[in-house]
């Protein structure tokens, strides 16, 4: 081991830290799973695999996606929220703004990644995407995004790996309090609900008498 070497917290190998002992040293970002600030070599830091995603749907139609690994988080932005090719890599995440990611163990071999949200967010629900059930999860996600757009609020979708390679954990959050979250309830039969969907007969009658907004 030569002068200026540091021990990487991830691979446990010594690496050249530069003349001042710090210029080639990396540390976990704010959104990483590991909370400590132990030194990392450039290879371990830059090749960290993303295992969790936090996807922000903004009221103005823009989106931001955090691809979070064990020791760093990448940030991608999409200004119009449409085509996949519009995503642009922005930077690594220095400040997780209160979001924390961790591994929940269900037994010696199984478990899943999940999130802890900062204050100011209310949870709408969670599910798992697997097999044919993935279609139901996608339909629910589409519905929640539509309601969030109508309400003009920020929606957050979290997706994370599980020990079951055929299943992805999914959860949704809204920026606001429980009263805001309650507006996302499935009240499609209530005309006062933001989720109201009239049946064909009611819709035909409304159009006949000139009722608008349905």
Residue pairs with C-beta under 8 A, 6 or more apart in sequence:
1 14
2 16
4 16
4 17
4 18
4 19
4 20
4 21
5 14
5 15
5 16
5 17
6 14
6 15
6 17
6 21
6 25
6 39
6 41
7 13
7 14
7 39
8 14
8 15
8 39
8 40
8 41
8 44
9 34
9 36
9 38
9 39
9 40
10 40
10 41
10 44
10 45
10 70
10 71
11 41
11 43
11 44
13 41
15 24
15 41
15 42
16 24
17 23
17 24
17 25
17 39
18 24
18 25
24 41
24 42
25 39
25 40
26 39
26 40
26 41
26 42
26 44
26 45
26 46
26 72
27 37
27 38
27 39
27 40
28 34
28 35
28 36
28 37
28 38
28 40
28 71
28 72
29 71
29 72
29 73
29 92
29 93
29 94
29 96
30 73
30 93
30 94
30 95
30 96
30 97
31 54
31 66
31 68
31 72
31 73
31 93
31 95
31 96
31 99
31 101
32 68
32 69
32 70
32 71
32 72
32 73
32 96
32 101
33 51
33 52
33 68
33 69
33 70
33 71
33 101
33 102
33 103
33 113
34 70
34 71
35 100
40 71
44 71
45 71
45 72
48 69
48 70
48 71
48 72
49 69
49 70
50 67
50 68
50 69
50 74
51 68
51 69
51 70
51 113
51 160
51 161
52 67
52 68
52 101
52 113
52 115
52 158
52 159
52 160
52 161
53 65
53 66
53 67
53 68
53 158
53 159
53 160
54 65
54 66
54 68
54 99
54 115
54 156
54 157
54 158
55 63
55 64
55 65
55 66
55 156
55 157
55 158
55 159
56 63
56 64
56 65
56 66
56 154
56 155
56 156
57 63
57 81
57 145
57 148
57 149
57 154
57 155
57 156
57 157
58 64
58 81
58 154
59 148
59 149
59 152
59 153
59 154
61 80
61 81
61 149
62 77
62 78
62 79
62 80
62 81
63 77
63 78
63 81
64 75
64 76
64 77
64 78
64 90
65 75
65 76
65 77
65 78
65 87
66 73
66 74
66 75
66 76
66 93
66 96
66 99
67 73
67 74
67 75
67 76
68 74
68 93
68 101
72 92
72 93
73 92
73 93
73 96
74 89
74 91
74 92
74 93
75 89
75 90
75 91
75 92
75 93
76 87
76 88
76 89
76 90
77 87
77 88
77 90
78 86
78 87
78 88
79 86
80 86
97 118
98 117
98 118
98 119
99 115
99 116
99 117
99 118
100 115
100 116
101 113
101 114
101 115
101 116
101 160
102 113
102 114
102 115
102 116
103 111
103 112
103 113
104 111
104 112
104 113
104 114
105 111
106 112
106 163
109 163
110 162
110 163
110 164
111 162
111 163
112 160
112 161
112 162
112 163
112 169
113 160
113 161
113 162
113 169
114 158
114 160
114 169
114 171
115 158
115 160
115 171
117 123
117 156
117 173
120 175
120 176
121 156
121 173
121 174
121 175
121 176
122 173
122 174
122 176
122 177
122 178
122 180
122 181
123 171
123 172
123 173
123 181
124 144
124 171
124 172
124 173
124 174
124 181
124 184
125 140
125 171
125 172
126 169
126 170
126 171
126 172
127 133
127 136
127 137
127 140
127 169
127 170
127 171
128 137
128 162
128 167
128 168
128 169
128 170
129 137
129 138
129 159
129 167
129 168
129 170
130 164
130 166
130 167
130 168
131 166
137 170
141 157
141 170
141 172
143 195
144 155
144 172
144 184
145 155
147 183
147 184
147 194
147 195
148 154
148 155
148 174
148 184
150 194
151 180
151 183
151 194
153 174
153 175
153 176
153 180
154 174
154 175
155 172
155 173
155 174
155 175
156 172
156 173
156 174
156 175
157 170
157 171
157 172
158 169
158 170
158 171
158 172
158 173
159 168
159 169
159 170
160 168
160 169
161 168
161 169
162 168
162 169
174 180
174 181
174 184
183 194
184 194
184 195
185 193
185 195
186 195
187 193
187 195
187 196
188 195
188 196
188 197
189 196
190 196
191 198
196 214
198 206
198 214
202 214
203 214
206 214
